[in-house]
Amino acid sequence: MFFGTIQFSNDPWRQVNGIPCFGNDDDGDRFDDLDAERWRGGGFDRNWNSGVLPENEAARYLAEKILNGQEYVIDLASGPGLGFIPYVKQQDPSFLCMASDANCRVLAEWKRYLEEKRICDICFAQFSLFDIPFADGSVEAYSSFLGLSSTRNGEEGYRKALSEIYRTLAENGRFYTVESDWKEPESLERLLRETGRETGKNVSGRMLTWSERFEAAGFETVYEATYKERNLTHDDNDLGTDAEKLGIMLGVRYTAFILKKSERVVKK
């Protein structure tokens, strides 16, 4: 099976609504009928037409580099927001894009939505970031919007996902991503401690930043800029709810990166 100029390295386990699926959904977010109802009831419309990325200078820069420097982009962990693809396709409907996610349901719903609206053609493939079905060094460009930040299994999961991205990225390839870090890790540690949660520290006794994770995985930063900063609230998740109850300001910093493989040798 082919996508653009590259080929899947193995056959899919199954096909769902014409989407090749290379694993089960266990490594991704769980979605149910209520989620699908929200998507169909206007969620996908809002996400496809959102002006959030075009209005952001750092996101515009990443999209410009994708469109002007690549033949295609494979978006990782696209989810219900579809990552950078809506913005990229609105700028150039002919630009070749693939949306991927560990959860097949969200991809199938997106495929149905785009076909019904006759908006544009997008390729879809279900696979986990822990097992990307492309050959070593074969992918020209990946993108992701908070896909890595939502990866399961903590630091171990981050390392595994980054290892797969590194393995499959071409020597001259690029990885365009926006990821989130805690502005004040000590505030998060206090919240986790007071609510009886795990602290999430690495073996060095502190939380790593995405810049540190990328460097450790063998990537070199080509571009880095702040996307935005804000405080977590009850509208986000349970952490935001608990932070408000305890009066803890839980700041999040979102950073845009363009990454390439480092020329140095990485120890495996």
C-alpha positions as a Markdown table, in Angstrom:
| # | Residue | x | y | z |
|---|---|---|---|---|
| 1 | Met | 0.0 | 0.0 | 0.0 |
| 2 | Phe | 1.3 | 3.4 | -0.9 |
| 3 | Phe | 0.9 | 7.0 | 0.3 |
| 4 | Gly | 2.5 | 9.6 | -1.8 |
| 5 | Thr | 6.0 | 8.5 | -2.6 |
| 6 | Ile | 6.3 | 6.1 | 0.4 |
| 7 | Gln | 4.9 | 2.6 | 1.1 |
| 8 | Phe | 3.5 | 1.0 | 4.2 |
| 9 | Ser | 6.0 | -1.4 | 5.6 |
| 10 | Asn | 3.5 | -4.1 | 6.4 |
| 11 | Asp | -0.1 | -5.1 | 5.6 |
| 12 | Pro | -3.0 | -3.7 | 7.8 |
| 13 | Trp | -4.8 | -6.0 | 10.2 |
| 14 | Arg | -8.1 | -4.9 | 8.9 |
| 15 | Gln | -10.0 | -2.2 | 6.9 |
| 16 | Val | -12.7 | 0.0 | 8.6 |
| 17 | Asn | -14.6 | 2.2 | 6.2 |
| 18 | Gly | -11.8 | 2.0 | 3.7 |
| 19 | Ile | -9.2 | 2.9 | 6.4 |
| 20 | Pro | -6.2 | 0.6 | 6.8 |
| 21 | Cys | -5.8 | -0.3 | 10.5 |
| 22 | Phe | -2.4 | -1.5 | 11.7 |
| 23 | Gly | -3.2 | -2.3 | 15.3 |
| 24 | Asn | -5.9 | -2.1 | 18.0 |
| 25 | Asp | -7.2 | 1.1 | 19.7 |
| 26 | Asp | -5.7 | 0.4 | 23.1 |
| 27 | Asp | -2.7 | 2.8 | 22.7 |
| 28 | Gly | -5.0 | 5.8 | 22.0 |
| 29 | Asp | -7.8 | 7.8 | 23.5 |
| 30 | Arg | -11.2 | 6.1 | 23.9 |
| 31 | Phe | -14.2 | 7.5 | 22.1 |
| 32 | Asp | -17.8 | 6.5 | 22.4 |
| 33 | Asp | -21.2 | 7.2 | 20.9 |
| 34 | Leu | -21.5 | 10.5 | 22.8 |
| 35 | Asp | -18.2 | 11.7 | 21.3 |
| 36 | Ala | -19.4 | 10.8 | 17.8 |
| 37 | Glu | -22.7 | 12.6 | 18.4 |
| 38 | Arg | -20.8 | 15.8 | 19.4 |
| 39 | Trp | -18.6 | 15.6 | 16.4 |
| 40 | Arg | -21.6 | 15.1 | 14.1 |
| 41 | Gly | -23.5 | 17.8 | 15.9 |
| 42 | Gly | -21.1 | 20.6 | 15.0 |
| 43 | Gly | -17.7 | 19.5 | 16.5 |
| 44 | Phe | -16.1 | 18.6 | 13.2 |
| 45 | Asp | -17.6 | 21.8 | 11.6 |
| 46 | Arg | -15.9 | 23.9 | 14.3 |
| 47 | Asn | -12.6 | 22.1 | 14.2 |
| 48 | Trp | -12.4 | 22.2 | 10.4 |
| 49 | Asn | -13.2 | 25.9 | 10.2 |
| 50 | Ser | -11.4 | 27.0 | 13.3 |
| 51 | Gly | -9.3 | 30.1 | 13.0 |
| 52 | Val | -7.1 | 29.3 | 16.0 |
| 53 | Leu | -4.1 | 28.1 | 14.0 |
| 54 | Pro | -4.2 | 30.7 | 11.2 |
| 55 | Glu | -4.4 | 33.5 | 13.8 |
| 56 | Asn | -1.3 | 32.2 | 15.6 |
| 57 | Glu | 2.1 | 33.4 | 14.3 |
| 58 | Ala | 4.1 | 30.3 | 15.3 |
| 59 | Ala | 1.4 | 28.0 | 13.8 |
| 60 | Arg | 1.4 | 30.0 | 10.6 |
| 61 | Tyr | 5.1 | 29.7 | 10.3 |
| 62 | Leu | 5.0 | 25.9 | 10.7 |
| 63 | Ala | 2.2 | 25.6 | 8.1 |
| 64 | Glu | 4.1 | 27.8 | 5.7 |
| 65 | Lys | 7.2 | 25.6 | 6.0 |
| 66 | Ile | 5.1 | 22.4 | 5.5 |
| 67 | Leu | 3.4 | 23.8 | 2.3 |
| 68 | Asn | 6.6 | 25.3 | 0.8 |
| 69 | Gly | 9.1 | 22.7 | 1.8 |
| 70 | Gln | 7.4 | 19.3 | 1.6 |
| 71 | Glu | 5.6 | 17.2 | -0.9 |
| 72 | Tyr | 3.2 | 15.8 | 1.8 |
| 73 | Val | 2.7 | 15.6 | 5.5 |
| 74 | Ile | 1.6 | 12.8 | 7.8 |
| 75 | Asp | -0.2 | 14.1 | 10.8 |
| 76 | Leu | 0.2 | 12.0 | 14.0 |
| 77 | Ala | -2.4 | 11.5 | 16.7 |
| 78 | Ser | -4.8 | 13.7 | 14.7 |
| 79 | Gly | -7.8 | 13.0 | 16.9 |
| 80 | Pro | -11.0 | 15.1 | 16.6 |
| 81 | Gly | -9.1 | 18.2 | 15.9 |
| 82 | Leu | -7.2 | 16.7 | 12.9 |
| 83 | Gly | -4.0 | 18.5 | 13.8 |
| 84 | Phe | -2.5 | 20.8 | 11.2 |
| 85 | Ile | -4.5 | 19.3 | 8.3 |
| 86 | Pro | -7.5 | 21.6 | 8.2 |
| 87 | Tyr | -5.3 | 24.7 | 8.1 |
| 88 | Val | -2.9 | 23.2 | 5.5 |
| 89 | Lys | -5.7 | 22.0 | 3.3 |
| 90 | Gln | -7.5 | 25.3 | 3.4 |
| 91 | Gln | -4.3 | 27.0 | 2.2 |
| 92 | Asp | -3.8 | 24.4 | -0.6 |
| 93 | Pro | -6.6 | 21.8 | -1.2 |
| 94 | Ser | -4.3 | 19.8 | -3.5 |
| 95 | Phe | -1.6 | 19.3 | -0.9 |
| 96 | Leu | -1.2 | 15.6 | 0.1 |
| 97 | Cys | -2.1 | 14.9 | 3.7 |
| 98 | Met | -2.5 | 11.8 | 5.8 |
| 99 | Ala | -4.4 | 11.8 | 9.1 |
| 100 | Ser | -3.4 | 9.1 | 11.6 |
| 101 | Asp | -4.5 | 8.1 | 15.0 |
| 102 | Ala | -4.4 | 5.1 | 17.3 |
| 103 | Asn | -8.2 | 5.2 | 17.5 |
| 104 | Cys | -9.9 | 4.1 | 14.3 |
| 105 | Arg | -13.4 | 5.5 | 15.2 |
| 106 | Val | -12.4 | 9.1 | 15.1 |
| 107 | Leu | -10.7 | 8.6 | 11.7 |
| 108 | Ala | -13.8 | 6.8 | 10.3 |
| 109 | Glu | -16.0 | 9.7 | 11.5 |
| 110 | Trp | -13.7 | 12.3 | 10.0 |
| 111 | Lys | -13.7 | 10.4 | 6.7 |
| 112 | Arg | -17.5 | 10.2 | 6.6 |
| 113 | Tyr | -17.8 | 13.9 | 7.5 |
| 114 | Leu | -15.3 | 15.0 | 4.7 |
| 115 | Glu | -17.0 | 12.8 | 2.1 |
| 116 | Glu | -20.5 | 14.0 | 3.0 |
| 117 | Lys | -19.4 | 17.7 | 2.9 |
| 118 | Arg | -17.3 | 17.0 | -0.2 |
| 119 | Ile | -14.6 | 19.2 | 1.2 |
| 120 | Cys | -11.4 | 17.6 | 0.1 |
| 121 | Asp | -9.5 | 14.4 | -0.2 |
| 122 | Ile | -7.4 | 13.2 | 2.8 |
| 123 | Cys | -5.7 | 9.8 | 3.3 |
| 124 | Phe | -6.3 | 8.0 | 6.6 |
| 125 | Ala | -4.4 | 5.3 | 8.5 |
| 126 | Gln | -4.9 | 3.9 | 11.9 |
| 127 | Phe | -1.7 | 3.2 | 13.8 |
| 128 | Ser | -0.1 | 3.8 | 17.2 |
| 129 | Leu | 2.9 | 6.0 | 17.7 |
| 130 | Phe | 4.4 | 3.1 | 19.4 |
| 131 | Asp | 4.5 | 1.1 | 16.2 |
| 132 | Ile | 4.5 | 3.3 | 13.0 |
| 133 | Pro | 4.0 | 1.2 | 9.8 |
| 134 | Phe | 6.7 | 2.9 | 7.7 |
| 135 | Ala | 10.2 | 1.8 | 6.8 |
| 136 | Asp | 13.3 | 3.2 | 8.4 |
| 137 | Gly | 14.1 | 6.7 | 7.1 |
| 138 | Ser | 11.2 | 6.8 | 4.6 |
| 139 | Val | 9.0 | 9.7 | 5.8 |
| 140 | Glu | 9.6 | 13.2 | 4.5 |
| 141 | Ala | 7.4 | 15.1 | 6.9 |
| 142 | Tyr | 5.4 | 14.5 | 10.1 |
| 143 | Ser | 3.2 | 17.0 | 11.9 |
| 144 | Ser | 1.3 | 16.9 | 15.2 |
| 145 | Phe | -0.7 | 19.2 | 17.4 |
| 146 | Leu | -0.4 | 18.0 | 21.0 |
| 147 | Gly | -0.3 | 14.5 | 19.8 |
| 148 | Leu | 2.9 | 13.6 | 21.7 |
| 149 | Ser | 1.7 | 15.4 | 24.9 |
| 150 | Ser | -1.3 | 13.1 | 25.0 |
| 151 | Thr | 0.7 | 9.9 | 24.5 |
| 152 | Arg | 0.0 | 7.2 | 27.1 |
| 153 | Asn | 2.5 | 5.6 | 29.6 |
| 154 | Gly | 4.3 | 8.8 | 30.7 |
| 155 | Glu | 8.0 | 9.2 | 29.9 |
| 156 | Glu | 8.3 | 5.6 | 28.7 |
| 157 | Gly | 5.5 | 6.3 | 26.2 |
| 158 | Tyr | 7.2 | 9.5 | 25.1 |
| 159 | Arg | 10.5 | 7.8 | 24.5 |
| 160 | Lys | 8.9 | 5.0 | 22.6 |
| 161 | Ala | 6.9 | 7.3 | 20.3 |
| 162 | Leu | 9.9 | 9.6 | 19.7 |
| 163 | Ser | 12.0 | 6.5 | 18.9 |
| 164 | Glu | 9.5 | 5.5 | 16.2 |
| 165 | Ile | 9.3 | 9.0 | 14.7 |
| 166 | Tyr | 13.1 | 9.2 | 14.6 |
| 167 | Arg | 13.3 | 5.7 | 13.1 |
| 168 | Thr | 10.9 | 6.4 | 10.2 |
| 169 | Leu | 11.9 | 10.0 | 9.5 |
| 170 | Ala | 14.1 | 10.6 | 6.5 |
| 171 | Glu | 17.6 | 11.9 | 7.0 |
| 172 | Asn | 16.5 | 15.3 | 5.5 |
| 173 | Gly | 13.0 | 15.0 | 6.9 |
| 174 | Arg | 11.2 | 17.4 | 9.2 |
| 175 | Phe | 8.9 | 17.0 | 12.2 |
| 176 | Tyr | 6.5 | 20.0 | 12.7 |
| 177 | Thr | 4.8 | 19.9 | 16.1 |
| 178 | Val | 3.2 | 21.9 | 18.9 |
| 179 | Glu | 3.6 | 20.4 | 22.4 |
| 180 | Ser | 2.9 | 21.5 | 26.0 |
| 181 | Asp | 5.0 | 21.9 | 29.1 |
| 182 | Trp | 4.2 | 22.9 | 32.6 |
| 183 | Lys | 5.3 | 26.5 | 33.2 |
| 184 | Glu | 6.0 | 25.8 | 36.9 |
| 185 | Pro | 6.5 | 22.1 | 37.5 |
| 186 | Glu | 6.6 | 22.7 | 41.3 |
| 187 | Ser | 2.9 | 23.8 | 41.2 |
| 188 | Leu | 2.0 | 20.6 | 39.4 |
| 189 | Glu | 4.0 | 18.5 | 41.8 |
| 190 | Arg | 2.2 | 20.2 | 44.7 |
| 191 | Leu | -1.2 | 19.4 | 43.1 |
| 192 | Leu | -0.2 | 15.8 | 42.4 |
| 193 | Arg | 1.1 | 15.4 | 46.0 |
| 194 | Glu | -2.0 | 16.9 | 47.6 |
| 195 | Thr | -4.4 | 14.8 | 45.4 |
| 196 | Gly | -2.5 | 11.5 | 45.9 |
| 197 | Arg | -1.4 | 11.2 | 42.3 |
| 198 | Glu | 2.0 | 10.1 | 40.8 |
| 199 | Thr | 4.5 | 12.9 | 40.4 |
| 200 | Gly | 5.5 | 11.9 | 36.9 |
| 201 | Lys | 9.2 | 12.7 | 37.5 |
| 202 | Asn | 12.0 | 11.0 | 35.5 |
| 203 | Val | 14.9 | 9.2 | 37.1 |
| 204 | Ser | 16.8 | 12.4 | 37.6 |
| 205 | Gly | 14.1 | 13.5 | 40.0 |
| 206 | Arg | 12.5 | 16.2 | 37.9 |
| 207 | Met | 10.1 | 16.5 | 35.0 |
| 208 | Leu | 11.7 | 16.8 | 31.5 |
| 209 | Thr | 10.8 | 19.5 | 29.0 |
| 210 | Trp | 9.9 | 18.6 | 25.4 |
| 211 | Ser | 13.1 | 20.2 | 24.3 |
| 212 | Glu | 15.1 | 17.8 | 26.5 |
| 213 | Arg | 13.0 | 14.8 | 25.3 |
| 214 | Phe | 13.6 | 15.8 | 21.6 |
| 215 | Glu | 17.4 | 16.1 | 22.1 |
| 216 | Ala | 17.6 | 12.8 | 24.0 |
| 217 | Ala | 15.8 | 11.1 | 21.2 |
| 218 | Gly | 18.2 | 12.4 | 18.6 |
| 219 | Phe | 16.5 | 15.4 | 17.2 |
| 220 | Glu | 17.9 | 18.9 | 16.6 |
| 221 | Thr | 15.7 | 22.0 | 16.8 |
| 222 | Val | 15.4 | 24.0 | 13.6 |
| 223 | Tyr | 12.8 | 26.4 | 14.9 |
| 224 | Glu | 11.3 | 27.0 | 18.4 |
| 225 | Ala | 8.7 | 29.6 | 19.4 |
| 226 | Thr | 6.0 | 30.0 | 22.1 |
| 227 | Tyr | 2.6 | 29.2 | 20.7 |
| 228 | Lys | 0.7 | 30.4 | 23.7 |
| 229 | Glu | 0.5 | 30.3 | 27.5 |
| 230 | Arg | -2.5 | 29.8 | 29.8 |
| 231 | Asn | -3.7 | 28.3 | 33.1 |
| 232 | Leu | -5.6 | 25.0 | 33.3 |
| 233 | Thr | -9.2 | 25.2 | 34.3 |
| 234 | His | -12.1 | 22.8 | 35.1 |
| 235 | Asp | -13.1 | 22.9 | 31.4 |
| 236 | Asp | -9.9 | 21.0 | 30.6 |
| 237 | Asn | -9.8 | 18.0 | 32.8 |
| 238 | Asp | -9.7 | 16.7 | 36.4 |
| 239 | Leu | -6.3 | 18.3 | 37.0 |
| 240 | Gly | -7.8 | 21.7 | 36.1 |
| 241 | Thr | -10.8 | 21.1 | 38.4 |
| 242 | Asp | -8.6 | 20.1 | 41.3 |
| 243 | Ala | -6.2 | 23.1 | 40.7 |
| 244 | Glu | -9.2 | 25.5 | 40.9 |
| 245 | Lys | -10.5 | 23.9 | 44.1 |
| 246 | Leu | -7.0 | 24.0 | 45.8 |
| 247 | Gly | -6.3 | 27.6 | 44.5 |
| 248 | Ile | -3.2 | 26.4 | 42.5 |
| 249 | Met | -2.3 | 28.3 | 39.3 |
| 250 | Leu | -1.4 | 25.5 | 36.9 |
| 251 | Gly | 0.2 | 27.2 | 34.0 |
| 252 | Val | 0.8 | 25.5 | 30.6 |
| 253 | Arg | 3.2 | 26.7 | 27.9 |
| 254 | Tyr | 2.6 | 25.5 | 24.4 |
| 255 | Thr | 5.7 | 25.6 | 22.1 |
| 256 | Ala | 5.9 | 25.2 | 18.3 |
| 257 | Phe | 8.9 | 23.2 | 17.0 |
| 258 | Ile | 10.4 | 22.2 | 13.7 |
| 259 | Leu | 12.8 | 19.3 | 14.3 |
| 260 | Lys | 15.2 | 17.3 | 12.2 |
| 261 | Lys | 17.5 | 14.4 | 12.9 |
| 262 | Ser | 20.6 | 15.4 | 14.7 |
| 263 | Glu | 23.9 | 14.8 | 13.0 |
| 264 | Arg | 25.4 | 13.3 | 16.2 |
| 265 | Val | 25.2 | 9.6 | 16.8 |
| 266 | Val | 22.4 | 8.7 | 19.2 |
| 267 | Lys | 23.0 | 5.8 | 21.7 |
| 268 | Lys | 20.2 | 3.3 | 21.6 |
